[in-house]
């Protein structure tokens, strides 16, 4: 077997899921699912009416297998009871079409679309849902079992349980750590009961699909053999238990990990785990589906609160790492796949494996001669080479199912994500092959990768296509201003058509690159010191790792502004990072830097609308989350202490607070202050004097909230019994107040990493947009 070939009879295919492609969410008797309620019904790819066309695409690809999911609410609209014959008819027609095209159907019974009727009865947090799932599995097998050999019960139960019931970022949007653990157990029980039902009905092969993100520290991403400090090793082990072993051990060994049960007991108790459950859960399976996209990167950090998606993860920081990323920001680490497969093969040697999902979201550009998605091809190729190494090492992997056939509805992210090898115009439903489809078809045809990689387009190729010199191409891809718009358009069209990725030659040719970046620091607002320090640390680390030198410059006077602009105009640096932009509308530094033509990125949303990309946190969403939290806790008379309204972040936080109150039919009680603790106390006193029934205060910074705590003590108001108080920013002092302060965490490391990546993307001539980093509510004693 050559280095690039895969084993004989290796299975090549693609995967999809019902909610993401079918559409027709109210057609032919289908009932609503939790995703219809959570994100509104969508047409998606209208696969329900276009399945014959899509099977034709599968046949053109040459795949031997197609993994699709069955929509539970399409087959059993109420989750239990009445069976919808029309729903089963659709899947019967789909299976027959696949078999007619010579494609083996792989059916997944649950890909997150729980019938809303069952959620109304408690969803996965209650035991009956598992029993109803087994009944549904039997119904589907009764219709399709004579033609479908391989059945997967569940897709990624960790996601369904902990993103759906823990963090609430997936349907049904619940935020209960206890329900997340209960749901995880009941999903496993559903798998076990359905496995029994399928076996009894004569199913040939039954499997389960889990999501895997090998857990490692930032240092291990670059060096897998790195020795870990004791505290980091414990952090890695704990997240591995929560994400992987919580599901692997019960299914493949018949017992929960000993280190998991104390976490579950403290959070949810153990009453939901009944005698005999683990015997059901551990019924033998024929196949373990492995979904791999990216590693999970963590390190110990004692002050860090638990992530809602990982109850019991207090003291662990989830990290971003300085590596190439997909459009979703997921790190691209192909060498973590062999690490994962070695681990599974070593610990569960009798388990047959299949890669059931692997793929990437990238921004695609449609051109006159196709969609040249070179980044996606590179991603898949690197992972297939890593998989080939694993198979040579002895991993029992029998197939690779690419995610995904079509650009589709990416759950809560809607239509903006592009994972497909076929582009879908959602306005017309036209399907169009990308270069990755042709490339993957060739891989399948030869049952392996080419011995040598195809030659990439060069600077000379782009120049010839555009009819310009190499130097002109270099100027365009580096963002030089002194190029006419017509020439720039011609060059960028050639770049997109050829799928050209700028390299070192393009970055250096006649552009007088200095490999220096100006990091311009203005005076941080109170509480912003930690963010400034993190930016200096992380941005310097990432950019120096990319071969850049950092020039620190302070923008605190008119004279310093003049020197900074002169520095940029003289091209003594290649680009500028400015943080934070001044709220003073008369300050023209940002505008003057833009006029120099140097790539510039900002930390913080500017006060005046601009085309310059920036990185900021979701101030509005964070404020809405803390307001919703106070309302859900029964608080009815909410006041807000605003910092200076010339700060864009404060404006957005006030907007988020207002929006949440309006949804609840309430109006804000507003007091203003500057950014000091003293002014926060004064504003809180005024709110309490003007509104005797006040029972909650949201302050737009932690400094103001700490002042409010002081004012509450002085007024004899008990926190949180009489008055709940929450802040924003999660500064170091927030966890040390008495009582400790509920707040919104604006992750400083994530902002810094996003800023560095944004600048590198600009330097490489890529299309860039502003980045909004999610915030996270940290609930402590003060509410």
N, C-alpha and C positions, 0 to 999 in steps of 0.2 A: 504494500500500500504506500503510495507516494506521500510526501509530506503534506500535500494540499488536499488529498482525497479523504473522503469519509467512508465509513464501513459500508459494505454491501447491504442493501435493504434499509439503509438509514432513511428515516421518515422526514420529508420536507413539507412544510405547510405554513399556514397563517392562522391567526386567531382573531375573533371579533366577539362582541357581546350584544345581546338583544337590544337593551335600552339605547346603546350608543349608535346603532345603525338602523333599526327596524322602522322607527316612526310609527304611524298608524296607531297612535296610543288610545284612540277611542273606537277603533274599527272592529267590526265583527265580534262584538261582545267582550273585548278586552277590558278588564277592570283597572283602576288606577293603582300605581305602585308608589312606594315612598319617594321615588325620584320625581314622579309627576307632581307630587305635592311640594317637594323641596325646591324644585327648580323650574316648574311649569312644563307642560307637555311641549315636545319639540318634534319637528318633522324628521330630524336627523338625516339619514341617507335614503330614507323611503325604501329601504331594503325589502320591506313587507310586500311592496308592489313591484320591485325591480330585482327580485332574487334570481330570476333566470339570467338577467344581464350580468349580475354579480358572479354567478356560477361560471358564466362565460369568461369573466376575467380570471377566475381561479384556473380554468382550463388553459387559458393563454399563458399563465405563469408556469404551468407544468407541475403544480403542487400535487402531492399524493394524499394529503390530509387537510381537512378543514375543521378547525374547532370553532363551533358556534355555541351560543347559550340559548336555552329555552326560557321564555318569559313566563314565570310562574303566574302573574295576573292575566296573561293571555290564555292560559290553559285552565286555571282555576281562579276566576276573577275575585272571589271572596277569600281566597287563601285556603279554604276548606269547603267541602260540600259540593255544590253543583260544578260539573265539568263542562267547559265550553268546547264543543266539538269543532267549531270553526277554527279555534286556536290550534288544536291538534292537526286539523287538516293542513294548515299552513306548514307546519314542521314536517308532515308527511310528504308534502309536495317538494319541500326543500331537500329532504333526504333523497328522494327519488331522483331529483335533478342532479344531485351530487354523484350518486351511484351511476347514473347514466353518462356522466362525464368522466368516470373512472377515478373519482375522488372519494377517499374514505372519510365518512363523517365521524367526528368526535364531539359528543354532546356534553355540555356543561349544564347542570340543572339549576345552579344558582350563581348569578353574577350580579348580586347586590340589589335586585329589583323586587324586594319584598312586597307582597300585596298590601296596600294601605289598610285594608280591613283588618289584617293581622296586627299591624302596628297600632291600630286603634285599641286592640285588646292587650297591648303590652309589648308587641314586637319580639325581637330576639331575647329581650330581658326576661321573658316568661317561658316556662318549660313546654307549654302546649304547642308552641311554634315548631319545635323539633318534631313532634309527632305529626303535625300537619304536613311538614316537609316530606316525611317518609311516605305519607299517603299520596302526595303529589308525584313523587318519584315513581311510585308504582303505576300511577295513571299514565305517565309519559312512556314508561317502558312497555306497558301493555299495547300501546299503539305503534311504537317504533322499534321495539326490542328485536324484531326479526331482521332488521336492517342496520341497526347501530350496534357495533361490538364493544366500543370503548365509551364508558360513562365516567365523567368527573362529577362528583357530588357538589362541591363548593369551589368557588374561586376566591382566594385570598380572604379567609375568615378574619385575619387580623385587621384588615382594612374595614370590613363590615362592622366589626365590634368596636374598635378603638377610634376610628375616624368618624363612625356613625353615631356612637353612643358615648364616647369619651371626649373628644375634642369638638365634635359637632360640625366639622367642616364637610362631612358627607351626610347624605340622608341616613336617618331621619332628622339629623341635626340636634341630637340630645347631648347634654354635657354632664353626664353622671359617671364618675369613675366606677362606682359600684355596678351600675348597669352595664358598663363596658366589660367588666370581668364576667358578669352573669351571662351576657350575650356571647362572649367567647366560648364559655362552656356549653351553652345551648346550641351554638353552631356546630361544635364538635359532636355533640350528641346527635344533632340532625344528620351529620355525616354518617355516624355509626348506624343509626336506625335506617337511613336510606340505603346504606351498603347492604344491610341485612335484607331489606325489601327487594333490592335489585338482584342479589344472589338468589333469593327464593324464587324470583321470577325467571331466572335462567340467564342473567347477564354474563357475558363472556369476561369482560375486564372492567374493574371498578377502580377509580383513582381519586385523588384529592390534589388540589392545586394550592400551593402556598407562595406568598411573596417572600423573597429573600434579599436582604441588604447586608452583606457581611459587615459585622460591626468592627470598627478599627478606630484608632486615634489618628489625628492629622499627620503625625510623623510616620505612621505605618502606611499611609497612602503612597508615600514615596519610597518606603523601605519596609516591605512586608515582614522582614526578619527582625525588625527593631524590638528590643527588649522593653517591656513596659514597667513603669513604676507601679508599686502595689496598688495605689489608689486608682490609677488609670485602668489597670487590669480588672479591678472590681467593677468599675463603671462599664467596661466592655462586656463583662460577664453578665451584669444585671440586665443591660439592654438586650443582649442576646437571649436571655431567658424570657424576657417579656415579649420579644418579637418572634423568636424562632422556637425555642424549646417548649414554650407554653403549648404549641401545637404539635411539634414533632414527637415529643415524648409520649403523650397520651395515645396518639395514633399508632406509633411504631413500637412502643415499649409498654403501653398499658398503664402508665402512671404519670402523674404530674411531677415536674422537677421539685425536689425538696426545698430549694431556695425560692420557688415561686409561691408556695402555699402561704407562708407568713404574709407576703404582700397582699394576696387575695383576701386572707382572713381579716387583716386590718382595714381593708377598704370595703369589702362586700360580704364578709362572713363566708362560711363554707356550707350553709344550709342548702344551697342550690345544687351541690354535688351529691347525688344520691348513690346509695349502694347499688352496684351493678352497672352504673353509667360507664365506667372505664372499660368494662368488658365489652359493652356495645361499641364504644368509640374505637377500640383497638381491634375490631374485626379486620382480618388481613386485607390489604389492598394489593393491586397488581401494578400500580403505577403512581409515582409521585411527580406531579407537575411542578416545575421550577420556574417561577417568574423572576427574572433578574434585570434590573435597570441600573442601579447604582448602589454603592456601599452606604452604610449608615456611620457617620463619623462623630465620635464623642470624646470627651475627656472629663476628668473629675474637676468639679468646681463647687466647693462646699456650700456657697451661698445661693446656688442656683435652685429655684423652685422646681417642682415636678412639671414636666411637660404633660398637658392634658391627654395627649395620645399615648403616653406611657405612664400610667398611674404607678407610683412607687419609684419614680426616677429622680427624686429630689437629690441635689448635689451633683447632677450630671449636666454638662453643657453640650448641646447639639451644635456641631461646628460646621462652618463652610470651609472649603479647602482651596488653595490656589492651584486649580487644575482646569483644564478645558471643561466646558459645561454645555449642556443642551439648551434649547430655548426656554425650557422650564427651569433652568438653573441647576439641573441635576448634574453632579460631577461625572465625567466620563472616565471610568476606571476598568478597562477590559480585564486587567490582570487580577482583579478581585473575583472573576468568575471561576478560574481554576482553583483559587483558594476555597471558594464555596463548594465546588464539586468534590475536591479532595476531602473536605470535612464530611460531606454527606456520605461519600463512598467509604470512608474510614469508620464512621460511627454507625452507619446503617448499611452494611455491605450487601445485604440480600435484597435491597430495594432497587427496583428498576426506575430510572429517571428519564424525564423528557423535559427539554426546555419548552415551556408552553407559552411564554411571553418574553420577548426581548426586542427593543426597538427604541426610537428616539424622536422627539419633537424638534424640528428645526423650521426656521422661516423659509418658505418656498417662494420662488419668484417664477411666474409664468412668462415665458418668452415666445417669440414666434416659432422657434424650432424646438420647443419642449420645456420640461421642468428639470433643471440640472441640479439635482439635490446631492452634490458631492459629499456634503457633511454626513448625510444619512448613510450613504454607501460606505464611507470610511468607518462610521460607527459599527455598522453590521459586520463589515469585513474584519475589523479588529476583534470583535466578540466571537466571530466564527473561528478565527485563527486561535483564539484562547480556548474555545471549546474543543478544537481539534487536538490541541496539546493535552487537554484533560482526558480525552478519549484514549490517546496514546498512553497516558499514565494509568489507564485502567478504569476510568469512570464509566459506570453503566448507563450511558446516555444514548437512547435509541432514536431521538429525533429532535428537530428544531422547528418550532412554530413561531414565525415572525409576528410581532405586533406592529402594524396591523395591515389588513388588506386595504382599507379605505381611510382617508381623513374622516373623522367622525365627531360625534358629540362627546367631548371630553369631560363628562360629569359636571362638576360645579364650574369648570373653566369654559364651558360652552364650546363654541366653534373655533376659538382662537388657536387651539393646539393642533398640530399636523403630524400625526404618527404614520399615516398611510403611505403605501407605495403607489397608490392611485389617488390623485387629487380629485376632490369633489367640489364642484361649484354648487353651493347650497341653494342658490337662487334658481338654477335650472336643473340641478341634479345630474349634470353631465359629469361622467367619469373620464379622467385623463391619466395615462400612465406617466409616472416620473421615470427618470433615468434609473432609479433604484429598482423599479419593477423589471426593466430589461436586464439589469445586472443580476438580480436575484434569480430570474429565469435561467440565465446562463449558469449560475452556481448549481441550480437544481439539475440542469441538463447534464452537466459534467460530474455531478455528485461530489462537488468539492470546489475549492478555490483555485484560481489560476496560480501556477507556480511562481510567476512574477507579476507584480502589480502593474496595472495600466499606467502609461506615461501621463503625468498630470500636465495640464496646460501651462505654458511658460509665459514670461513677460513678452517674449518675441511673438508668441502665438496671438496674444491679445493685441499687440501693436499692429500685427498684420491684419487682423480682423477689423480693427477700428480705422486703419489707414493712417496711423500716427507713429511717432517715434517711441522707442522704449522709454526715453526720458519723460515724454508727455504722459504715458501710462503711469509711470512712477509718481509723477506729480498728482495725478488725479486720485490714485488709490491712497495717497498719503494726505489728501485733503488740502493740497495747496490751493490758495485762492486765485492765483494768477493764471487761470485757465478759462477760456471762453465757455459759455454754457453749452454751445453746440458740440464742441470737442468733448467736454465732460460727459454729455449725454451719450455720445458715440462710444466712448471708452467704457462707461458703466454698462451699456448694453452688451458690449463684447465680453466684459467680465462676467455678467450674468449668464449670457448664452453659453459660454465655455465652462462655467463653473470654476472660474479661476480663484485660487486662494493666494493672496499676496504673501510673498516669502521675503527672506532677508535681502535679496537683490532688489526687490521692488521697494523695500523700505529705505534703502540706502542710496539708490542711483540718483545722482545729481540733485538730491533734495537737501543736502547739507545737514543730514541728521546728526544731532548731538548726543542722542540716547540719554538726554537729561529731561526730567519732568519737574516743573515748578509746582510745589505744594504750598499754596498761599493760605496762610492762617489769619483770619480776622479774630477779633476778641470774642471768645465764646460767651454766650449768655450764662447766667448762674445755673448751675446744674449740668452745663454742657461740657465741662472739663473732661469727663470720662469719655465722651464721644470723640472729642478732639484727640485725646491720647490714643484711643483705639485706632482712629484713622491714621495717625502718624505711624503707629506700630504695624498695622496690617497692610496699609497701602505701601509703606516702604518695603516690607517683606515681599509682597507679591511683585511689585515692580522691579525690585532688585533681582528677584528670581528670574524675571524676564529680561535681564540684562540692562536695566535702566538705572540711571543715577538720579538721586532726589536732591533738589535744591529747595530748602525750606526758606520761605519768605514771609514776613509778617506785614499785614496790611492794617495799620492802626493810625496812620496819619495821611494827610494829603500828599506829603512828600514821599511817603512809602508807596502810595498808589502810583505816583508818577514813575518811580524807579521800576516798579513791577511791570508797568506797561512798556517802558523802554526796553527792559529785558526781553519781553516777548517780541516786540517789534524788531529787535536786533537778531532774532532767531537764535538766542543763546540757549533756548530750551525747545523741545519738540511739542510740548502740550502743557496744559495748566489744569490743576485741580484747585478749586476755590471753595473754602469752607469757613464758616457758613456765609452765604451772601448777606450783605447788610440789609436790614429791613428799611433803612433810610432810602426813600425814593429819590432823593437828590444825589445819592452815591452812584456814580457812573462807572465804577471799576469793572463790573461784569460786562457792561456794554462795550467799554473800551477794549477789554481783552478779546471779546468776540470779533471786533473790527480788525484785530491783528491777523485773523485767518488761522490762528493756531487752534487745534482741537482743544476744547474746553469742556469740563464737566463740573457740576456744582454739587455740593452736599447741602441738601435742603431746598425745598421748593422756593423759587424766587418770588418776590412780591409783585413783580411786573411780568406778565406773560412773555415767554421767550421760547425760541426754538432750541435753546441749549439744553441738552439732556441733563437731568439731575437725579439724585438718589434721595429719597425721603421715606419716612415711615408712614403707615396708614393712620394718620392722626384722627381723621374723622371716624374711621371704623373702630379704632381703639376707644374713643370717647363714647361711641354708641354702645360698645360692648359693656363698658363699666356702668353706663346708665341703665342698660337692660338688666344688668346684674342687681343693681339697687332696686329697680322696680320689681324684679322677680322675688326679691327678699321681702316684699311687702311695704317698701318705703313709698310714701305717697306725696310728700312735700319736699321736693328736691331743689336745692340751691346750687349754683355754680359760681366758683370764684375764678374769674378770668384774669390771666396776665395781660400784658399790653397788647391791644388789638392791632397794633401795627406789625406784630409778628404773625407770619402766615400760619405757622403751626398752631398758634392760639386761635386764630380765626377758624381753622379746620376743626379743632377740637370743640369749639363752641357749636359749629355746624352739626357735628356728629351728635352732640348732646341734645340739641334742639330736635333733630330728626327723630331720635329715639323717643323723646318725650311726646312729640306730635303723634307718633304711632300709637302711643298709649293714651292719647287724648288729654295730654297735660301741657302746661306752659312753663317755661323756665323762670326761675327767680335768680337774677344776675347781680353779682357784685364784681367790681373791677379792682385790680391791684397792680403793683409792679411785681417784680420777680423775687422779692425777699420774703423770708419767713415772717418778719415783722408786719409787712403789708398783708400777708395772708391772714394773720391773726386779726388785724383790724377789719378786713373785709368779712371774716366770719362773724365777728361781733356785730357788725351792721346787719348781716343776714339774720342772725338770731334775734336781734332787737326788732327788726321789721316783720319777721315771720315767726311768731311764737310756736307755731305748730311744725316748724321745720324738723324733719327727721332724717335728712341725708344731705351731705355736701360733697360735690365733686369739684375738686380743684384741678386746674389745667396743668399744674406742675406739682411735683412732690414737695418742693419748698413751700409752696402755698398751702398744701395739705398739712404739712407739719405745723405751720402757723395756725391752721384751723383746729388741730388737736389741742394746741395750747389754749386757744380761746374757749374751747369746749370745757376744758378742765376749770378754767377761771369762772365760767358761768355755771359750774356744778352739773353740767350735762355729762352723763355716762356714755362712753363710747365702747361698744356699739349699741348698748341697750336703748339709750335715748336718741342717739345721733350716730348714724353711720358716716364715715369719712373715707374718701378714696382720692388718690392722686394720679399722676401720669409721669412716667419716665423710669420708674424703678431704680432710683439712685441708691447708692450703697446704704444711706441712712434709713431708707424706707423699711427695711426689715428689722431695724434696731429701735424703732419708736415703741412707745408703750401706749396703747396696744400697737402691734406691728401693722404697717400700713398696707391696705389693699391698693393696688396700683396697676397701671398698664405698662408692660415691659416693651421698650423700644430697643431691640437687640443691637448693641453698638457694633459687635463684630460683623454681623450680617450687613449692616450699612457700609462698613469699611470695605469688606470684600466686594460688595456690589459696585462700589465706587471704583476700585482698582480694575475690575473686569470691564466696567463700562469704558474706562479710559483706554484700556488695551484694545477693545473692540473698535474704538474710534481711530486709534493709531493704525489698525490693520485695514482701515477703509470699509468696515462693515456698517450696515445700516444699524443705527442705535436709537433706542427710545428710552425715556425716563423709567426708572425702577422704583416701585413702591414696595417697601419691605413690610411684611405683615407684623402686626403687634400681637401681644398676648396678655390676656387678663391674668393677673396674679392675685388670687384671693387670700387675704390674711385676716387677722383678728379684727381690724377696724370696721369691717362690715358684717 
